[in-house]
Amino acid sequence: MTKSAPAASIYQAHLDAVGRAFWDRDWGSLSQYLAPQNSLRTLDTAYATRNHEEMQLSYQSLRDSIDIVGAQAYHRICLEAQFTDASQTRILGRHRTYILSGGTTVLEPYESDMTLELIDQRWLGVAIFGRFKNSDLTAISPDLLRKPTRQSGDQQPDLSKCQS
């Protein structure tokens, strides 16, 4: 999708592509939509990934976490998205995630804010903030959180324009 498309269309297409790869555990395809250096945040923790392997660890943890509750489907719906620069190469958006089994939610739907950037003609996720506790739904791998900490201030984007 080009940068001339509406921000919400680009954002939803990104959600759908990542969601399919995530559900299928297709980590190679998933990596095509995410910057290797990425900011992951929840209400109770944060981590700045250094490479796709660290991103994969977190997505595997999240996928395992929703399998435990018996999920049969995973859907993310764009609530809002906007370009944040005149050149339309950065999108801040907000979406709601539904984790379902037999058409019924197995976890309370939650909202997340995500930043996309157009890099080398591809929209890549560079930051995501899930409004849930990592202790309740493991989106940031415990293996990563056990690693020595490092400064990641340059990877913590301003998501305030997307937060309620």
N, C-alpha and C positions, 0 to 999 in steps of 0.2 A: 504494500500500500504506500502511496506517495505521501509526501508531506503536505500536499494541497488538499487532501481529504480532511473532512471534519475531525477534530481531535477525538471526539467520542467514538467515531468509527474506527480510527486507528487503535485507540485504547481497547475497545471491545475485541477487535480482531487479534490483538496481542493476548488478551485474556484467554480467548478461545484456543489459540495455538499452544500457548503454554499449558493450559488446562488439559488438552488432549495428550500432550507429551507427558505431563505429570501423571495423569491417570494411567497411561500405558507403561509407566516407568521407563520411558524412552529418554534417558538422560542425555544422550548425544543430541537428539533433536531439541531438547529443552535448552541446552547450552547455546544454541543458535539464536535464542531470544533474550539472553541475559549477558550483561557485561561481566567479565571475570572478577573485576573489583566492584563489589556490590555492597550496599548498606542494607542489612537485615535488622529490623527492630520489632519488638513486641512491647507490651506494657511493662514487662519486668526484665527484659534483657535486650542486648544489641550486640551485633558482630559485623565487622567489615571484612568480607571475603577477599582473598588475595588471588584466587584462581577458580576455574570451573570445578575442580575437584572438591573444593570447599562448598561451593554452591550445591553440588550434587549431594554431598553429605547431609546438608540441611533439607533438601527436597526429599531425600530418602527418609529422613527422620519424620518429616511431616506426613509423607505417604504411609509409613508404618503406623503412625499415631492415629490416622483416621481409619486404617484397616482394623485396628483394635476395637473400635466402637461399631464395627459392622457396616461401614459405609459401602454403598453400591453405586453411588454417583457423586460427582463433585462439579458444581457449577459456580461461575463467577459472573456477575452482572455489573456493568458500568453504571454508576449512579451519576457521575459528572466527570468531565475532563476538559481541560483547556490548555491551549498553547501559552507558554509563559514568556516567549521571546518573539520579536518581530520577524525573525527568519524562520519561525515555526519548526524548530529543531528540538524542542523540549516540551513535554506534556506532563502536567501534574493531573492526576486523576484519583477518583475514589470509587471503590467497588464493594459489593456485598458478596460474600461467599456462602453457599448453601452446601452442606454435606448431608446426603440423603441415603435412606435405605427404604426401598419399596414406596417411594414417593413421600416419605415422612422424614423430617429432619431428625438426625441422630445427635447433632450438636447444634447449639443455638447459632443461627446465622450471625456472622460477624463482618465488620467493615474493615477495609484496608485502604491505605493511600499508597500510590505507586508513582514513581517518576520514570518516564521513558525519555530516551535521547536518541536522535537520529545520528547514527555513527556508521560511516562507510555505507550509506544508503540503506541501512537497516534500523528498525526501531528496536532498541535494546532496553530492557529493564535495568536501571542502575540503582534503584532504592525501593524498598517496600517496608511499610510500617503496618503491621497487623494489630488491630485493636482487640487483643486477647492476651492472656498470660502464657508465656512459653511453658510454664509449669503445668498448664492445663491442656495445651495442644502443642506438641514439640515441633516448632517451625525452625528453630535454630539448634542444630545438632549438639548434644551434650559433649561429643568428642571435640568440637570446635571450641566450646566454652572452657574446656580444660586446658587449651593451649595457652602459652604465655600471652598476656595482653599486649596490645600495641596501640599507638595513637591512630585514630581514624577520622579526625575532624574534617579533613577535606572530602571525605566520603559521606558525610552526614548532610544531605541536602535540606533546604528549607521546605518542609511539607506543610507549613502553616496555611497556605492558600487553599489546601484541600481538606483541612481538618475542620470539623464542626466546632 
